Amino acid sequence: RLALRDADGGTLLVWRAALSAVADAPAASLLDALRSLAARRPPPVWAVVLCRGGHFAAAAYELQPPPKGSRKADDCVKVLAHRSFHRYVTRRKAGGRQSVADGAKSIKSAGSSIRRHNEAMLSRESRDLLRSWSTTHLRDAAVIWFQAPGPANMSVLFGGGDAPLSRADPRCRSVPLATGRPTLAEATRVAVTLSRAEAIDEAEAAALLP
């Protein structure tokens, strides 16, 4: 994260990835990006895509200043669209995804067949949704946040010639914080956390910025 001093000597923390796709971007350019983001009209749109463990969630948000006096964290984002899917793809007792187990040995049980079918269905449903957003929410998004740990999840978003997202798109940025099960609530938490500045006190600043 980037630490900023305000005019009153307070310290604010903002997420670097929210301001630039370049990991080592100089602080001056990040500050310019922050000013531009704050002044942008209409407010920017962000998309959040989470995929793991047979769960998929995608949502599009409009960033907005919270109403005066608001104490609700999610007042700083407006949900424009959202969708989530869940399919049984993990081997409950043995652990792990069916596709990972298939890479190590041949499994022909009825349960494995169901899990393979569900993996294919989850991939198709997720990709179809993202492609349907390609002319609306994803087209309009200033940033597309994603978290898809492991090759099976990454292939849902970026695999194949008809992939709904591209790693070459500078708007596609990995979520720089730990997330839980993909749901609308978790996607909203990601958007809220990454779009806010965190004020820390002098003791915290002294420990963080010696």
For each residue, the residues with C-beta under 8 A, 3 or more apart:
1: 13 14 15 16
2: 13 14 15 16 19 27 30
3: 11 12 13 205 208 209
4: 11 12 13 14 31 34 197
5: 9 10 11 12
6: 9 10 11 12
7:
8:
9: 5 6
10: 5 6 199
11: 3 4 5 6 199 200 202 204 205 209
12: 3 4 5 6 197 198 199 200
13: 1 2 3 4 197 198 200
14: 1 2 4 18 19 34 197 198
15: 1 2 18 19 176 193 194
16: 1 2 19 20 23 25 30 176
17: 20 21 173 174 176 194
18: 14 15 37 143 194 195
19: 2 14 15 16 25 30 33 34 37
20: 16 17 25 29 30 33
21: 17 170 171 173
22: 25
23: 16
24:
25: 16 19 20 22 29 30
26: 29 30
27: 2 30 31
28: 31 32
29: 20 25 26 32 33
30: 2 16 19 20 25 26 27 33 34
31: 4 27 28 34 35
32: 28 29 35 36
33: 19 20 29 30 36 37
34: 4 14 19 30 31 37 38
35: 31 32 38 39
36: 32 33 39 40
37: 18 19 33 34 40 44 63
38: 34 35
39: 35 36
40: 36 37 43 44
41:
42: 62
43: 40 62 63 64
44: 37 40 62 63 142 143
45: 60 61 62 63 80 137 140 141 142
46: 60 61 63 77 141 142 143 144 145 191 194 195
47: 58 59 60 61 133 137 138 141 143 144 145
48: 57 58 59 60 61 145 146 175 187 188 190 191
49: 56 57 58 130 144 145 146 147 148 157 165 187
50: 55 56 57 58 146 147 148 175 179 182 186 187 190
51: 55 56 57 126 146 147 148 153 156 157 182
52: 55 147 148 149 150 153 181 182
53: 89 90 97 181
54: 86 87 88 89 90 97 118 119 122
55: 50 51 52 84 85 86 181 182 183
56: 49 50 51 84 85 86 122 125 126 156 182
57: 48 49 50 51 82 83 84 85 182 183 184 186 187
58: 47 48 49 50 82 83 84 126 129 130 133 187
59: 47 48 79 80 81 82 83 184 187 188 191
60: 45 46 47 48 79 80 81 82 133 137 138 140 141
61: 45 46 47 48 77 78 79 80 188 191
62: 42 43 44 45 77 78 80
63: 37 43 44 45 46 76 77 191 195
64: 43 76 77 78
65: 76
66: 70 72 75 76
67: 70 75
68:
69:
70: 66 67 75
71:
72: 66 75
73: 76 192 196
74: 77 188 192
75: 66 67 70 72
76: 63 64 65 66 73 192 195 196
77: 46 61 62 63 64 74 188 191 192 195
78: 61 62 64
79: 59 60 61 82 184 188
80: 45 59 60 61 62 137
81: 59 60 133 136 137
82: 57 58 59 60 79 184 187
83: 57 58 59 129
84: 55 56 57 58 182 183 184
85: 55 56 57 122 125 126 129
86: 54 55 56 122
87: 54 118 119 121 122
88: 54 114 115 118
89: 53 54 97 98 99 115 118 119 122
90: 53 54 95 96 97 98 115
91: 94 95 96 97 98 101 111 112 115
92: 95
93:
94: 91 101
95: 90 91 92
96: 90 91 100 101
97: 53 54 89 90 91 100 101 115 119 150 152
98: 89 90 91 101 102 107 112 115 116 119
99: 89 102 103 116 119 152
100: 96 97 103 104 150 152
101: 91 94 96 97 98 104 105 107 112
102: 98 99 105 106 107 112 116
103: 99 100
104: 100 101
105: 101 102
106: 102
107: 98 101 102 112
108: 112 113
109: 112 113
110: 113 114
111: 91 114 115
112: 91 98 101 102 107 108 109 115 116
113: 108 109 110 116 117
114: 88 110 111 117 118
115: 88 89 90 91 97 98 111 112 118 119
116: 98 99 102 112 113 119 120
117: 113 114 120 121
118: 54 87 88 89 114 115 121 122
119: 54 87 89 97 98 99 115 116 122 123 152
120: 116 117 123 124
121: 87 117 118 124 125
122: 54 56 85 86 87 89 118 119 125 126 156
123: 119 120 126 127 155 156
124: 120 121 127 128
125: 56 85 121 122 128 129
126: 51 56 58 85 122 123 129 130 156 157
127: 123 124 130 131 156 162 163 164
128: 124 125 131 132
129: 58 83 85 125 126 132 133
130: 49 58 126 127 133 134 138 157 164 165
131: 127 128 134 162 164
132: 128 129 136
133: 47 58 60 81 129 130 136 137 138 139
134: 130 131 138 139 164
135: 139
136: 81 132 133 139 140
137: 45 47 60 80 81 133 140 141
138: 47 60 130 133 134 141 144 164 165
139: 133 134 135 136
140: 45 60 136 137
141: 45 46 47 60 137 138 144 171
142: 44 45 46 171
143: 18 44 46 47 171 173
144: 46 47 49 138 141 165 169 171 172 173
145: 46 47 48 49 173 174 175 190 191 194
146: 48 49 50 51 157 165 172 173 174 175
147: 49 50 51 52 174 175 179 190
148: 49 50 51 52 153 154 156 157
149: 52 153 154
150: 52 97 100 153 154
151: 154 155
152: 97 99 100 119 155 156
153: 51 52 148 149 150 156 157
154: 148 149 150 151 157 158 159
155: 123 151 152 158 159 160
156: 51 56 122 123 126 127 148 152 153 159
157: 49 51 126 130 146 148 153 154 163 164 165
158: 154 155 163 165 166 167
159: 154 155 156 163
160: 155 163
161:
162: 127 131
163: 127 157 158 159 160 166
164: 127 130 131 134 138 157
165: 49 130 138 144 146 157 158 169 172
166: 158 163 169 172
167: 158 172
168:
169: 144 165 166 172
170: 21
171: 21 141 142 143 144
172: 144 146 165 166 167 169
173: 17 21 143 144 145 146 176
174: 17 145 146 147
175: 48 50 145 146 147 179 190 194
176: 15 16 17 173 194
177: 190 193 194
178:
179: 50 147 175 182 186 189 190
180: 183 186
181: 52 53 55 186
182: 50 51 52 55 56 57 84 179 186 187
183: 55 57 84 180 186 187
184: 57 59 79 82 84 187 188
185: 188 189
186: 50 57 179 180 181 182 183 189 190
187: 48 49 50 57 58 59 82 182 183 184 190 191
188: 48 59 61 74 77 79 184 185 191 192
189: 179 185 186 192 193
190: 48 50 145 147 175 177 179 186 187 193 194
191: 46 48 59 61 63 77 145 187 188 194 195
192: 73 74 76 77 188 189 195 196
193: 15 177 189 190 196
194: 15 17 18 46 145 175 176 177 190 191
195: 18 46 63 76 77 191 192
196: 73 76 192 193
197: 4 12 13 14
198: 12 13 14
199: 10 11 12
200: 11 12 13 204 205 208
201: 204 205
202: 11 205 206
203: 206 207
204: 11 200 201 207 208
205: 3 11 200 201 202 208 209
206: 202 203 209 210
207: 203 204 210
208: 3 200 204 205
209: 3 11 205 206
210: 206 207
